[in-house]
């Protein structure tokens, strides 16, 4: 049974002229002329702001005009709240308010509870209000209350037994409730305020995916980090907390899986090109044996990868690790091919790195992170921002493939904390110096604090 509008001429005492305008607006609404309905209702309200039915009709028109335009839903909510105080016992107004809130996405886990409250009230006022029960069931489902959602859908079907949509929805919930098909539904946080506190948001929305692990970092323990900024920062903090932490800096410009593969091959004496061996000696201030010994003694190794594009020789296609600087970038682009590496290449490189590290140290714990520092320059694309997105995406997928194939390898989500949570806070970069490439120290501190809370011994957490 379709729910009928029961509010017509129920709330208002208005003069004949405005009543005629309102009836014209109703006619326009029935003709699906929603923009004209809105304009006419605005005209009515400019003459009588307390015209309840005009507020209700304009709200319905906003919701019908463009269901993808969030601003329309917000305006509908505004008009409905104008009349709600004096009409709290209108089932329709409660229902429409809930719909306006739901269209804005402010429902479900971490959403506000207003829509749910309005719908519950609408159902109490009219137990056969099928639309309200259906909306209520959807919100319950979004909150993971599957059994309660099923019960509401069953009541909806009692009211409208011939509606096949409701039957299909009920079948879907029954599948989820099936013991052999339990769904793991994790929804995106709805309200910005729920992710304003970075540590809280990371703990709630990101860290549940991190592999559980007994404490592996302790005072006096040995840790080696290599790669880029996160590796260096965590080594610094670990040293401050009494850990024997060594950072091996390769540098942001060349911090690719190819460069890291080249590093571990150099350490164990595998064959690498003469030019790459020379670059290793330039980048690193110790002999091979020093680094091999540090890797052999380490209880934990933390690898941070940063960029997907690499330089390759034009004739042979062999990876090269030239000296990169702002001055010689143009020369490099003429001497070598600079291209994005593929997901497969990076998976193979990472797997090789893990294999070499296990040869050196079979019991070591390996943690992989993705640097949130953006790509400095691109030779392939017109937009460096687009290039950075592609670069990070390739590496993130490659790391995911690695940890899927190697259950003992741990991924630490520093990238997601900065790039995804930081997008909603606006202060993830440059708090200290105003630049776009330096991750703000408050984020670095939070990431390391969370890392220690997750993987360090109790005395270090304290």
C-alpha positions in Angstrom: 0.0 0.0 0.0 1.5 3.3 -1.0 1.6 5.8 1.8 -0.7 8.7 1.1 0.0 12.3 2.0 -2.2 13.0 5.0 -1.0 16.5 5.6 -3.0 18.4 2.9 -4.7 21.4 4.5 -4.3 19.8 7.9 -1.9 22.2 9.5 -2.5 25.6 8.0 -4.9 28.5 8.2 -3.9 30.7 5.3 -5.6 33.2 3.1 -7.3 32.3 -0.2 -4.6 33.7 -2.4 -1.8 31.7 -0.8 -4.0 28.7 -0.8 -4.5 29.0 -4.6 -0.7 29.3 -5.0 -0.2 26.2 -2.9 -2.7 24.2 -5.0 -0.8 25.3 -8.1 2.4 24.1 -6.5 0.8 20.8 -5.8 -0.3 20.5 -9.5 3.3 21.3 -10.6 4.6 18.6 -8.3 2.2 16.0 -9.7 3.5 17.0 -13.2 7.1 16.4 -12.0 7.9 20.1 -12.5 10.0 20.1 -9.3 12.0 23.2 -9.9 8.9 25.2 -10.6 7.3 23.7 -7.5 10.3 24.8 -5.4 10.2 28.3 -6.8 6.5 28.7 -6.2 6.8 27.3 -2.6 9.6 29.8 -1.9 7.3 32.6 -3.1 4.6 31.3 -0.7 7.0 31.1 2.2 8.3 34.6 1.5 4.7 35.8 2.3 4.0 33.3 5.0 6.9 31.5 6.5 4.7 29.5 8.8 2.8 27.8 5.9 3.5 24.2 7.0 2.3 22.5 3.9 4.5 24.7 1.7 7.6 23.6 3.7 6.6 20.0 3.4 5.9 20.2 -0.3 9.2 22.0 -1.0 11.1 19.4 0.9 9.5 16.6 -1.2 10.3 18.6 -4.3 13.9 19.0 -3.3 14.2 15.2 -2.7 12.6 14.4 -6.1 14.4 17.0 -8.2 17.9 15.5 -8.0 18.5 12.5 -5.8 22.3 12.8 -6.3 22.6 16.4 -5.2 23.4 16.4 -1.5 22.6 20.1 -1.2 19.0 19.3 -2.1 18.7 16.8 0.7 20.2 19.2 3.2 17.7 21.9 2.1 14.8 19.4 2.4 16.0 18.6 5.9 16.1 22.4 6.7 12.5 23.0 5.6 11.2 19.9 7.5 12.9 21.0 10.7 11.2 24.4 10.3 7.9 22.6 10.9 8.9 19.7 13.0 8.5 21.3 16.5 4.8 21.9 16.0 4.2 18.7 14.0 6.1 16.0 15.9 3.2 13.6 15.7 3.0 13.7 11.9 4.2 10.3 10.6 4.9 11.7 7.2 7.1 14.6 8.4 9.1 12.1 10.6 9.5 9.9 7.6 10.5 12.6 5.2 13.0 14.0 7.7 14.6 10.5 7.9 14.8 10.2 4.1 16.4 13.6 3.8 19.1 12.6 6.4 19.6 9.2 4.8 20.1 10.7 1.3 22.9 12.8 2.8 24.5 9.5 3.9 24.3 10.4 7.6 23.1 7.0 8.7 24.7 3.6 9.6 27.7 2.9 11.7 29.2 6.1 13.0 26.3 8.2 11.5 23.9 10.2 13.6 20.9 8.5 15.1 18.3 11.2 14.1 17.0 9.3 11.0 16.5 6.1 13.0 14.7 8.0 15.8 12.4 9.7 13.3 11.5 6.5 11.6 10.8 4.7 14.8 8.5 7.5 15.8 6.7 7.4 12.4 6.2 3.6 12.8 4.8 4.1 16.3 2.4 6.7 14.9 1.3 4.5 12.0 2.2 0.8 12.3 1.2 0.2 8.7 3.5 2.8 7.2 5.4 0.4 4.9 7.8 3.0 3.5 8.9 4.1 7.0 9.4 0.5 8.0 11.4 -0.2 4.9 13.7 2.8 5.5 14.0 1.7 9.1 15.1 -1.8 8.0 17.7 -0.3 5.7 19.3 1.7 8.5 19.2 -1.3 10.8 21.0 -3.2 8.1 23.7 -0.5 7.7 24.3 -0.7 11.5 24.8 -4.4 11.3 21.5 -5.2 13.1 20.6 -7.9 10.6 18.0 -9.8 12.7 16.1 -6.6 13.6 16.3 -5.5 10.0 14.8 -8.9 8.9 12.0 -8.5 11.4 11.1 -5.1 10.0 11.2 -6.4 6.4 8.8 -9.2 7.4 6.4 -6.7 8.8 6.7 -4.6 5.6 5.8 -7.7 3.5 2.8 -8.3 5.7 1.6 -4.8 4.7 2.6 -5.1 1.0 2.8 -8.8 0.2 3.0 -8.3 -3.5 6.0 -6.0 -3.5 8.8 -8.1 -5.0 11.6 -5.7 -4.0 10.9 -6.4 -0.3 11.0 -10.1 -0.9 14.4 -9.8 -2.6 15.8 -7.7 0.2 14.5 -10.3 2.7 16.2 -13.1 0.8 19.5 -11.1 0.9 19.3 -10.7 4.6 18.5 -14.3 5.1 21.6 -15.2 3.2 23.7 -13.0 5.4 22.2 -14.6 8.5 23.0 -18.0 7.2 25.7 -19.6 9.4 27.8 -20.5 6.4 27.6 -17.1 4.8 28.3 -14.5 7.5 29.2 -11.2 5.9 32.1 -9.1 7.1 30.7 -5.6 6.4 32.9 -2.7 7.3 31.5 0.6 6.2 33.1 3.9 5.6 32.8 6.4 8.5 29.9 8.7 7.8 30.4 11.8 9.8 33.5 14.0 9.6 33.5 14.4 13.4 34.1 10.7 13.8 37.5 11.0 12.1 38.7 14.3 13.4 40.8 12.6 16.0 43.4 10.9 13.9 44.5 8.4 16.6 40.9 7.4 17.4 40.0 7.1 13.7 43.0 5.0 12.8 42.4 2.7 15.8 38.7 2.2 14.9 38.8 2.2 11.1 42.3 1.1 10.0 44.1 -0.9 12.6 41.5 -3.7 12.8 43.0 -4.9 9.5 46.6 -5.1 10.9 47.9 -8.6 11.6 47.9 -9.5 15.3 51.4 -10.2 16.5 53.0 -10.8 19.9 55.2 -7.9 21.0 58.2 -8.0 18.7 60.0 -4.7 19.7 61.5 -4.4 23.1 64.1 -2.3 24.8 67.6 -3.5 23.9 66.2 -5.3 20.8 67.7 -4.9 17.4 65.7 -3.3 14.5 66.8 -2.3 11.0 64.8 0.1 8.9 65.4 1.0 5.3 63.6 3.0 2.6 62.3 6.5 3.1 61.0 8.9 5.7 58.9 6.6 7.9 61.8 4.2 8.2 64.1 7.0 9.3 61.6 8.4 11.8 60.7 5.2 13.5 64.4 4.3 13.8 65.0 7.7 15.5 62.1 7.2 18.0 63.1 3.6 18.7 66.6 4.7 19.5 65.2 7.3 21.9 63.3 4.5 23.6 66.3 2.2 24.1 66.1 0.1 21.0 69.2 -0.7 18.9 67.7 0.7 15.7 69.7 1.3 12.5 68.3 3.2 9.5 69.7 2.6 6.1 68.7 5.6 3.9 68.4 5.1 0.2 66.5 8.3 -0.4 63.1 9.4 -1.6 64.1 9.9 -5.2 65.1 6.3 -5.8 63.1 4.5 -3.1 61.6 2.0 -5.4 61.3 -1.8 -5.0 63.9 -2.0 -7.8 66.3 0.1 -5.6 65.6 -2.0 -2.5 66.1 -5.2 -4.5 69.4 -3.8 -5.7 70.4 -3.0 -2.1 69.7 -6.5 -0.7 71.4 -8.1 -3.8 74.5 -5.8 -3.2 74.5 -6.8 0.5 74.7 -10.5 -0.2 77.1 -10.2 -3.1 74.6 -11.1 -5.9 75.4 -9.7 -9.3 74.3 -6.1 -10.0 75.4 -3.7 -12.7 78.6 -1.8 -12.3 76.7 1.5 -12.3 74.3 0.4 -9.6 77.1 -0.9 -7.5 78.8 2.4 -7.8 75.6 4.2 -6.7 75.2 1.9 -3.7 78.7 2.9 -2.6 77.8 6.5 -3.1 74.5 6.3 -1.2 75.7 4.2 1.7 78.6 5.0 4.0 79.5 1.5 5.2 80.8 -1.7 3.6 78.5 -4.5 2.6 79.5 -6.7 5.5 78.3 -4.1 8.0 74.8 -4.1 6.5 74.7 -7.8 6.2 75.6 -8.2 9.9 72.9 -5.7 11.0 70.3 -7.5 8.9 71.5 -10.9 10.3 71.2 -9.7 13.9 67.9 -7.8 13.5 64.7 -9.1 15.2 62.6 -6.8 13.1 63.2 -5.3 9.7 61.0 -2.4 8.5 60.9 -1.7 4.8 59.4 1.5 3.4 58.7 1.7 -0.4 58.0 5.1 -1.9 57.8 5.4 -5.7 56.8 3.2 -8.7 58.5 5.0 -11.6 62.1 4.0 -12.2 64.9 4.7 -14.7 65.9 2.1 -17.3 68.6 2.0 -19.9 67.2 2.8 -23.3 69.0 0.0 -25.2 68.9 -2.8 -22.7 65.9 -2.0 -20.4 68.1 -2.7 -17.4 67.2 -0.8 -14.2 69.6 2.0 -13.3 69.8 4.1 -10.2 71.3 7.4 -11.4 72.0 10.3 -9.2 68.8 12.2 -9.1 68.6 15.9 -8.3 66.6 18.9 -9.3 69.5 20.0 -11.6 70.1 16.9 -13.6 66.5 15.6 -13.9 66.1 16.9 -17.5 69.4 15.3 -18.5 68.3 12.0 -16.9 65.1 12.0 -19.0 67.2 12.2 -22.1 69.7 9.6 -21.1 67.3 7.0 -19.7 63.7 5.8 -20.0 61.6 6.7 -17.0 58.5 4.7 -16.7 56.0 3.4 -14.2 56.8 -0.1 -13.1 53.9 -2.6 -13.1 52.2 -4.3 -10.1 53.7 -7.7 -11.2 57.2 -6.2 -11.3 56.9 -4.8 -7.8 55.4 -8.0 -6.4 58.3 -9.9 -7.8 60.8 -7.4 -6.5 59.3 -7.4 -3.0 59.1 -11.2 -2.9 62.8 -11.3 -3.9 63.7 -8.9 -1.1 61.8 -10.9 1.5 63.5 -14.1 0.2 67.0 -12.6 0.5 66.2 -11.2 4.0 65.0 -14.7 5.1 68.3 -16.2 3.7 70.2 -13.8 5.8 68.0 -14.1 8.9 65.4 -16.8 8.9 63.6 -15.7 12.1 63.3 -12.0 11.4 60.0 -10.2 11.5 59.4 -8.2 8.4 57.2 -5.1 8.3 56.4 -3.3 5.0 55.0 0.2 4.8 54.2 2.6 1.9 55.5 6.1 2.1 52.9 8.9 2.1 55.4 11.4 0.7 54.3 12.3 -2.8 56.1 11.7 -6.1 58.4 14.7 -6.7 58.3 14.7 -10.5 56.9 12.8 -13.5 58.3 12.4 -16.9 55.3 10.4 -18.3 52.2 12.5 -17.6 51.0 16.0 -17.8 49.8 15.9 -14.2 52.2 15.0 -11.4 49.3 14.6 -9.0 47.7 12.0 -11.3 51.1 10.4 -11.7 51.5 10.2 -7.9 48.1 8.6 -7.6 49.0 5.9 -10.1 52.4 5.4 -8.5 51.1 4.9 -5.0 48.2 2.7 -6.3 50.6 0.3 -8.0 52.8 0.0 -4.9 49.8 -0.4 -2.6 48.4 -3.2 -4.7 51.8 -4.8 -4.9 52.3 -4.8 -1.2 48.8 -6.2 -0.7 49.7 -9.1 -3.0 53.0 -9.6 -1.1 51.3 -9.9 2.3 48.6 -12.1 0.9 51.2 -14.5 -0.5 53.4 -14.3 2.6 51.4 -14.6 5.8 54.5 -13.8 8.0 55.0 -10.3 6.3 53.2 -7.5 8.1 51.8 -4.4 6.4 51.7 -1.2 8.5 49.2 1.4 7.2 51.0 4.7 7.6 50.0 5.6 4.1 46.3 5.3 4.8 46.5 7.2 8.0 48.1 10.2 6.3 46.4 10.1 2.8 42.9 8.9 3.7 42.3 10.2 7.2 44.5 13.3 6.5 42.2 14.2 3.6 39.4 15.0 6.1 41.6 17.1 8.4 43.7 19.2 6.1 46.8 19.3 8.2 48.6 16.1 7.2 51.4 18.0 5.4 53.5 21.0 6.1 52.4 22.0 9.6 56.0 23.0 10.4 57.2 24.4 7.0 54.1 25.0 4.8 55.3 22.5 2.2 53.3 19.9 0.4 55.8 17.1 0.7 56.7 16.9 4.4 54.3 14.9 6.5 53.4 16.9 9.6 55.2 15.8 12.8 51.9 15.4 14.6 51.0 12.6 12.1 54.4 11.0 12.3 54.2 11.0 16.1 50.7 9.5 16.0 51.7 6.8 13.5 54.7 5.8 15.6 52.8 5.9 18.8 50.2 3.5 17.3 52.9 1.3 15.9 54.5 0.9 19.4 51.1 0.3 21.0 50.5 -2.5 18.5 53.9 -4.2 18.4 56.1 -3.0 21.3 56.6 -4.5 24.7 54.5 -3.1 27.6 57.4 -1.1 29.1 58.0 0.7 25.8 54.3 1.5 25.4 54.4 3.1 28.9 
